[in-house]
Structure formats: C-alpha cells, structure tokens
Amino acid sequence: MAGVVVLGGGVAGLAAAHYLRQLRPSSALPITVLEAASSVGGWVNTTRHVDGTVWEHGPRTVRPAGQQGVNTLQLVEELQLQDRLKIIPAGHPATLNRMIMTGGQLHRLPTSLWSTLRPLKPFHRPLALAALRDLWAPAERGLQDDSLFAFVSRRFGADIAQFAVDPLVRGICAGDARQISVRFLMDSLFEHEQRHGSVLWGMWKERGRTAPPDPGDSELARRAQKERWSVWSLEGGLRTLPEALAERLAADGVSVRLDCPATELRLRPDGATVHTAAGELHASHIISALPAHGLAPLVTDRAVTEPLEQIESVTVAVITLEYAGQLLRQPGFGYLIPSCEPAGGVLGVIFDTCSFPQGDRTILTVMSGGAEMERWYGARPDREQVLRAALDEVRRTLGITAEPSRVCVQIQERCIPQYRVGHKALVARLRDAVRERQWPLLLAGAAYDGVSVNDCILSGRRAAEAVSASLGEA
C-alpha cells in the first residue's frame, strides 16, 4: 500500500504525522516524515547546556488562548507532558510589563482601562481618544485587504500605528507593518470595519456571538481558563514538544528520516513520487510542511510555483547574551523597537530570565534584521557586526555595561514568512491551483496558516484530517 509522505519535521509536519496516525492507527498505512536537518523541530530550537541553563533561539512560549491554544494543550496531554509545563499567569511581570523603546527610554504599554484615559509616552494623546476616532472615522468599505499600518492609522491614528502596531509586527513576524496584511494577521478587525464601519462598533454588535473556546475533555485547557494562564513553556525548553512528538511517532511506527531532504516531487492525480538522495518513495498523498521557498523548487507547474515564490521569508539574527548576576532594573517580558528608532537593525529584546529564572544569571535574547536585515547588515550578515549592534543596544537602553559570560549568534535564514497585503487571497489561489490539478498534495505550516506554534500545529492537524478523509473508510 502506498503511504503518506510528510515533507518537513518542524512542528507542523510532526503534528500532521501524529494526527494522521491517530486517525489511521493501523500500521498498514505507512507514514514517513522527511527532514533535511539532523534534528526535528524546525525553528523551535533550544540549546541545553551541561550546567542546566536553557537558551531559546526561536519561539519560547505558547499562548493557551483560542481554539488553537486548546488544541495544543490537548496535544500536550496526549504526549503526557503535563508535569513538564511551566506557567506564566496573567499577573506575572512578564505579562504586565511589555514595553516599547523610544528615544532610549522604555515605556510600558497600558494594561488597564484607567491607563488609557491619560497620556502615556510614547503616545501623544490618551489612547481612549484613539478609540473615539475609530467610532467616527469613515470606513473604507469594499477593500479586499489593507496593510496593518494603513488600517490602524485610518481607524485609530498615526500614534497607534507607529508606536504600537509597527513594533508589534516586528515582534510577530520581523516584518514591516506597512506591507503586512491586516486581513491575514488581524482578520476580525478588518471584518468589523467592512461589516459595521468601525472596529469598536463591530466588536460591540458582535459581542456574545463568539463563544469562548471549548476546552472539550482537556483538563489542561480548563485549568488554563480557570487559572488565567498567559503563556506556557516546557522544562528543557520548547524543543521538548517536537522531541516528544518524534518519540511518539517512532513508537507508533512512523518513520522519521533525518538528513533526508526531498529533491524532487512528481505529482499526479493518482499519487506522487518523492525523490531523495537515498532513493524514491511512492505515496498516495503528500503533506508539505516546508516553507514556501522550500517547496517551490520541488514542483514544476508554474501555476503552483508562482504563488509559492511570492511568499517571501525574512532572515533574522537571534543573539543570546548571558550575564552573571541579576542586571535588569525593570522586570518584564522585554521590549520592542519601532522602525522609526535608530537602533542599528535591532527589533527588540526579550528578558528570558524574567519569565523563567535560571539561578543568579540574566539571559537576554536580542532579535535583529528581519525585513530590514539587508539595509543594516547587507546581503550576507556578519556575525561580529550583528553581535556588536546587540551589545550596543543592551548597553544604551538597559545600562548593562558588563561583558556577557556567554554569547550565541544565530543567523536564521529565511525563517519567518511575510504575510504581505493580499496574502490570504494568494494562499487561496495556491490551494485552488493544487485542487484543479487533482494533486494529492496538502499544504501545512507557517507560510499558509499563521506563524505561531499553535497555528502550525492546527495547520498540520487539518492537513492530516483532509488526507484521512480522502483515503475514505479507515
């Protein structure tokens, strides 16, 4: 029997294989995961030092909110990782103190209704006035999409766009808010304007229509709601999750082949052939959890490769700085930097040991580059230059003049897809092209369904469900 081949061993690909094996428990359906790297996890990447110190080089926490968050907590239960959870509750400093840097100063973002009624730097007016603007600003009905920056400027004013949305987008996808799609990243806000003429009026009119996520039979999801978790991680770092998935897949008879990239993909209505350096695999279905730029060279039909090539990804430098002692004067999650600030290409700084203390040390993660990588560091970023910029930023804004005891600089090439204006329609066109050719190909992962760990896991699950439905009776 021809099996199913999953391309990519990041969280989306591993999740797809896991859910497919759940739906098709019989080993009569071979499932193979092909991963080009020597380990699973993709951009979920943790370094564990022999002294017990943990560094995160990619995502470091997961939100329990929404149906995607519930789905991931259910997966945590399935993998029996409950006892390894590390929780940050809603009242934790890392939750309450999220900051923006302007003019060399850190400014805490408002977290209460009262704080929106008075001017708070870096905003020039009380945020409540921005809300009033939304109620009266004319709607741009009939738009198919818009950039987040233009949308928020129109509805709430330039202040909010420049000092809140611009750095937020840099934190989410290392992107330029003037190019990133509001319809993809914040679709509900866009739909409120289109349907009701105002974001706030739309939220008011549709209150109660959106039910809270159903925790189902997930004890963890019920706990998260009751205890008001903000985010969570795992002992040993977030990489524990893909590692546990890989272990479960091995126990369930799923083959995970490392250092084994696909080199060519031949697709036809009745199946597919995957070429690798080790030989060919014949499959009834393919689930691609590769980035768009990784899948494009494997297929030859321009109706498919052309939209894949339009989904660009940016390169991000991730710099880990470890210092002896407790050096942070203000606890918090960290801070983001608006693009209008001359910060040498630095996007933001995460206070890792505020969220999860690790003895008498301070660990910071500095993120640089993204959509502005080439502007600041050129086409081939130099690690020393990137490190100097990170150290300069930490000295200038945080006043940390000590030399770090350990550092790590990773240049993560083309790691985050850019959801540019029109992205939702582009992905729909891509999937339509695949369906029109009757190819047994499902697309999963950050390029198509969202950048978060939750998004990727749910995307993998939906791809697995589609394959199982296509296979018919189990």
C-alpha positions in Angstrom: 0.0 0.0 0.0 1.3 3.4 -0.9 1.8 5.5 2.2 1.8 9.2 3.1 4.9 11.3 3.0 5.2 14.4 5.1 7.8 16.9 4.0 9.4 18.8 6.9 10.0 17.8 10.5 9.1 21.0 12.2 6.1 21.2 14.5 3.6 21.4 11.6 5.0 18.3 9.9 5.3 16.3 13.1 1.8 17.3 14.2 0.4 16.3 10.8 2.1 12.8 11.1 0.8 12.4 14.6 -2.8 13.3 13.9 -2.8 11.1 10.8 -1.6 8.1 12.8 -4.3 8.8 15.3 -6.9 8.9 12.6 -5.3 5.9 10.8 -3.9 3.7 13.7 -3.3 0.7 11.5 0.4 0.3 10.5 -1.0 -0.8 7.1 -0.7 2.9 6.2 3.0 3.7 6.1 3.7 7.3 7.2 7.2 8.8 6.5 8.5 12.2 7.6 11.4 13.6 5.7 13.5 16.2 7.4 16.5 17.9 5.8 18.2 18.8 9.2 19.9 16.5 11.6 17.2 17.1 14.3 13.4 17.7 14.4 11.7 20.9 15.5 12.5 23.4 12.7 12.7 26.9 14.1 11.6 25.6 17.5 15.3 25.4 18.6 16.6 25.1 22.2 20.2 24.9 23.5 20.6 22.9 26.7 23.9 23.5 28.5 25.5 20.9 30.7 25.1 23.2 33.7 21.3 23.1 33.2 21.0 26.5 31.5 18.5 26.7 28.7 18.6 29.1 25.7 15.8 29.5 23.3 16.6 30.6 19.7 13.1 30.5 18.3 9.6 30.6 19.9 9.8 30.3 23.7 6.3 30.4 24.9 2.8 29.3 23.7 -0.5 31.1 24.4 -3.4 28.9 25.7 -6.0 31.3 24.2 -8.4 30.4 21.4 -9.3 27.1 19.8 -5.7 26.8 18.5 -4.4 27.1 22.1 -6.9 24.5 23.3 -5.8 22.2 20.5 -2.1 22.5 21.5 -2.9 21.8 25.2 -4.8 18.7 24.2 -1.6 17.6 22.3 0.5 18.2 25.4 -1.9 15.9 27.3 -1.7 13.2 24.5 2.1 13.4 24.8 1.9 13.2 28.6 3.9 16.4 29.1 1.6 17.9 31.7 4.2 17.5 34.5 6.8 19.4 32.5 4.7 22.6 31.9 6.0 25.9 33.1 3.2 28.5 33.5 3.3 32.3 33.4 0.0 33.6 34.9 -1.9 36.8 33.9 -0.5 38.8 36.8 3.2 38.0 36.2 5.6 40.9 35.5 6.4 39.2 32.1 2.7 39.6 31.3 2.1 43.0 32.7 5.3 44.7 31.6 5.5 44.7 27.9 7.5 47.7 26.7 8.3 49.9 23.7 11.6 51.7 23.4 11.7 55.2 22.0 14.4 57.8 22.5 16.4 55.5 24.5 13.7 55.1 27.1 11.4 52.1 27.9 7.7 52.8 28.0 5.3 50.3 29.4 2.2 49.5 27.3 -1.1 50.2 29.1 -2.8 47.2 30.7 -5.8 48.8 32.4 -8.7 51.0 31.3 -7.5 53.8 33.6 -4.2 54.0 31.8 -5.9 54.7 28.5 -7.6 57.8 29.9 -4.3 59.8 30.3 -1.4 60.5 28.0 1.3 57.8 28.3 4.6 58.0 26.5 5.4 57.4 23.7 1.8 58.2 22.7 0.9 61.9 22.3 -2.7 61.6 23.3 -4.7 59.3 25.7 -5.5 56.0 23.9 -9.2 56.5 24.7 -9.2 59.3 22.1 -7.9 56.8 19.5 -10.9 54.6 20.3 -13.2 57.6 19.8 -11.6 58.3 16.5 -12.5 54.8 15.3 -16.1 55.4 16.1 -16.3 58.4 13.8 -13.7 57.8 11.1 -15.2 56.9 7.7 -14.9 53.3 6.7 -13.1 52.1 3.6 -15.7 49.6 2.6 -15.1 47.4 -0.4 -11.4 46.9 0.3 -10.1 43.4 -0.3 -7.2 43.9 2.1 -5.0 46.6 3.6 -1.7 46.9 5.4 -1.9 46.9 9.1 -0.2 50.2 9.3 -2.6 51.9 6.9 -5.6 50.3 8.6 -4.7 51.3 12.1 -3.6 54.8 11.0 -7.0 55.3 9.4 -9.1 53.9 12.2 -7.1 54.8 15.3 -4.5 57.4 14.3 -0.8 57.5 13.4 0.3 57.3 17.0 -1.1 53.8 17.5 0.2 52.7 14.1 3.7 54.0 14.7 4.3 53.1 18.4 2.1 50.0 18.9 1.4 48.2 15.6 4.7 48.9 13.9 6.8 47.3 16.8 4.2 44.6 17.3 4.5 43.4 13.7 8.3 43.5 14.1 7.9 41.2 17.1 5.4 38.8 15.5 7.0 38.3 12.1 10.0 40.6 11.9 8.2 42.4 9.2 7.2 45.9 8.0 3.7 46.9 9.2 3.4 49.0 6.0 3.4 45.8 4.0 1.9 43.2 6.3 -1.8 42.2 5.7 -4.4 43.2 8.3 -6.8 40.6 6.7 -4.3 37.8 7.4 -2.9 38.8 10.8 -6.0 40.5 12.3 -8.9 39.5 10.1 -11.6 40.2 12.7 -10.6 43.9 12.9 -10.8 44.2 9.1 -14.2 42.4 9.0 -15.6 44.7 11.7 -14.8 47.8 9.6 -16.2 46.1 6.4 -19.4 45.0 8.1 -20.1 47.7 10.6 -18.0 50.7 9.6 -16.0 50.7 12.8 -13.8 48.2 14.8 -15.3 49.1 18.2 -18.8 49.2 16.9 -18.4 45.9 15.3 -17.0 44.4 18.5 -20.0 45.7 20.4 -22.5 44.4 17.9 -20.9 41.0 17.6 -20.3 40.6 21.4 -21.6 37.2 22.5 -21.6 35.8 19.0 -18.1 34.4 19.5 -18.2 31.7 22.1 -15.2 31.1 24.3 -13.0 28.2 23.1 -14.5 24.9 24.1 -12.0 23.1 26.3 -13.7 19.8 25.4 -12.2 17.0 27.5 -8.9 18.8 28.1 -8.2 19.2 31.7 -5.3 21.4 30.9 -7.4 23.8 28.9 -9.9 24.0 31.7 -7.0 24.8 34.1 -5.6 27.4 31.8 -9.0 29.2 31.7 -9.6 28.9 35.4 -6.1 29.9 36.5 -5.8 32.6 33.8 -2.6 31.4 32.2 -0.9 34.0 30.0 1.6 31.7 28.3 3.4 28.5 29.0 6.5 26.6 28.1 8.1 23.3 29.0 11.0 22.1 31.1 14.1 21.8 29.0 12.7 24.4 26.6 10.0 24.4 24.0 12.0 22.0 21.9 10.7 19.4 24.3 7.5 19.4 22.4 8.8 18.4 18.9 11.1 15.9 20.5 8.2 14.3 22.4 6.2 14.2 19.1 9.1 12.5 17.3 9.3 9.9 20.1 5.6 9.2 19.9 5.8 8.9 16.2 8.6 6.3 16.5 6.5 4.3 19.0 3.6 4.5 16.6 5.5 3.1 13.7 6.0 6.3 11.8 9.4 6.7 10.1 11.2 10.0 10.7 14.2 10.3 8.4 16.7 13.0 9.3 19.3 14.5 7.0 16.9 13.4 4.2 15.6 16.3 2.1 13.3 15.8 -0.8 15.0 16.7 -4.1 12.1 16.4 -6.5 8.3 15.9 -6.3 6.3 14.2 -9.1 2.6 14.7 -8.5 -0.3 13.2 -10.4 -4.0 12.6 -9.6 -3.4 9.0 -8.5 -0.4 9.5 -6.3 3.1 11.0 -6.0 6.8 10.1 -6.2 9.2 11.8 -3.9 12.9 11.7 -4.9 15.6 11.9 -2.2 19.4 11.2 -2.3 18.6 7.8 -0.8 16.0 6.8 -3.4 12.4 7.2 -4.3 9.3 7.0 -2.2 5.8 6.3 -3.7 2.9 8.0 -1.8 -0.8 8.2 -2.1 -0.6 11.7 -0.5 1.9 14.3 0.3 1.7 16.8 3.2 4.2 19.6 2.6 5.1 21.4 5.8 8.1 23.0 4.1 8.4 26.8 3.9 7.0 28.0 0.5 10.5 28.7 -0.8 11.4 25.1 0.1 8.5 23.6 -1.8 8.7 25.8 -4.9 11.9 24.1 -6.4 10.4 20.6 -6.0 7.5 21.2 -8.4 7.5 22.4 -12.0 4.0 23.7 -12.7 4.1 27.5 -12.8 0.5 27.9 -11.6 1.8 26.4 -8.3 5.4 27.6 -8.2 4.5 31.2 -9.0 2.3 31.9 -5.8 4.8 29.9 -3.8 7.6 32.2 -4.9 5.6 35.2 -4.0 5.6 34.1 -0.3 8.9 35.6 0.8 10.6 34.9 4.1 13.0 37.2 6.0 16.2 36.4 7.8 16.5 37.1 11.5 19.6 37.3 13.7 19.0 35.8 17.1 21.6 36.8 19.7 21.7 35.2 23.1 23.5 37.1 25.8 24.1 35.6 29.2 25.4 37.6 32.2 26.4 36.8 35.7 24.0 38.3 38.3 20.6 40.0 38.2 21.1 43.0 36.0 17.6 44.0 34.9 16.3 47.1 36.7 12.8 46.7 35.4 11.3 43.2 35.2 9.1 42.4 32.2 8.8 40.3 29.1 11.1 42.6 27.2 10.7 45.5 24.7 10.2 46.1 21.0 11.6 48.9 19.0 9.6 50.9 16.4 11.1 51.1 12.9 11.4 54.9 13.3 14.1 54.5 16.0 17.8 54.4 15.0 18.5 51.1 16.8 21.0 49.6 14.3 18.7 47.0 13.0 17.6 45.6 16.4 13.9 44.7 16.5 13.6 44.0 20.2 15.0 42.4 23.3 13.4 39.6 25.4 14.1 39.3 29.1 14.3 35.5 29.2 15.2 35.1 32.9 12.3 37.3 33.9 9.9 34.9 32.5 11.8 31.8 33.7 14.5 32.5 36.2 17.7 30.4 35.9 19.7 31.0 39.0 21.9 34.0 39.5 22.1 35.0 35.9 20.5 37.3 33.4 19.7 35.9 29.9 18.6 38.2 27.1 17.6 37.5 23.5 18.2 40.2 21.0 16.4 40.0 17.7 17.7 41.8 14.7 17.2 42.2 11.0 14.0 40.8 9.6 12.6 43.0 6.8 15.5 45.4 7.4 18.3 42.9 7.5 19.9 43.9 4.2 19.6 47.6 5.0 21.5 47.3 8.2 23.8 44.2 7.7 23.9 43.6 4.0 23.0 40.6 2.0 25.5 38.4 4.0 25.2 39.4 7.6 28.4 39.4 9.6 28.1 37.7 13.0 30.5 40.1 14.7 28.7 43.1 13.3 25.3 41.7 14.5 26.8 41.0 18.0 28.2 44.5 18.3 24.8 46.0 17.4 23.1 43.8 20.1 25.6 44.7 22.8 25.4 48.4 21.9 21.6 48.2 22.2 21.7 46.5 25.6 24.3 49.0 26.9 22.4 52.0 25.6 18.9 51.1 26.7 19.3 48.7 29.7 22.6 50.2 31.0 24.2 46.8 31.1 27.9 47.5 30.6 29.3 44.2 31.8 30.7 41.7 29.3 28.4 38.7 28.8 29.8 35.4 30.2 28.4 33.5 27.2 27.0 34.6 23.8 25.5 32.9 20.8 24.7 34.4 17.4 22.4 32.6 15.0 21.6 33.9 11.6 18.3 32.2 10.8 18.0 32.4 7.1 14.5 32.9 5.6 12.9 31.8 8.9 9.7 33.8 9.0 7.2 34.2 6.2 5.9 37.7 5.3 2.1 37.9 5.1 2.0 40.8 2.7 -1.2 42.6 1.6 -3.2 40.0 -0.4 -1.7 37.0 1.4 -5.0 35.4 2.2 -6.1 35.5 -1.5 -2.6 34.3 -2.6 -2.8 31.2 -0.4 -6.4 30.6 -1.6 -5.1 30.8 -5.2 -2.3 28.4 -4.5 -4.6 25.8 -2.9 -7.1 26.2 -5.8 -4.3 25.5 -8.3 -3.4 22.3 -6.4 -7.1 21.2 -6.3 -7.6 22.0 -10.0 -4.7 19.6 -10.9 -6.2 17.0 -8.6 -2.9 16.6 -6.9 -2.8 14.6 -3.6 -0.9 17.5 -2.0 -1.8 19.2 1.2 -0.1 22.4 2.4 0.6 23.0 6.1 2.7 25.3 8.2 3.5 28.9 8.8 3.6 30.1 5.2 -0.1 29.4 4.8 -1.9 29.3 8.1 -0.1 31.5 10.6 3.3 32.0 12.3 2.6 30.8 15.9 3.3 27.3 17.3 -0.4 26.9 17.8 -1.2 27.9 14.2 1.4 25.4 12.9 0.1 22.5 15.0 -3.5 23.2 14.0 -2.5 23.5 10.3 -0.8 20.1 10.5 -3.9 18.6 12.1 -6.2 20.0 9.4 -3.9 18.6 6.7 -4.0 15.2 8.3 -7.8 15.3 8.6 -8.0 16.2 4.9 -5.7 13.2 3.9 -7.7 10.8 6.1 -11.0 12.0 4.6 -9.5 11.5 1.1 -8.5 7.9 2.0 -12.1 7.0 2.8 -13.1 4.4 5.4 -10.3 3.5 7.8 
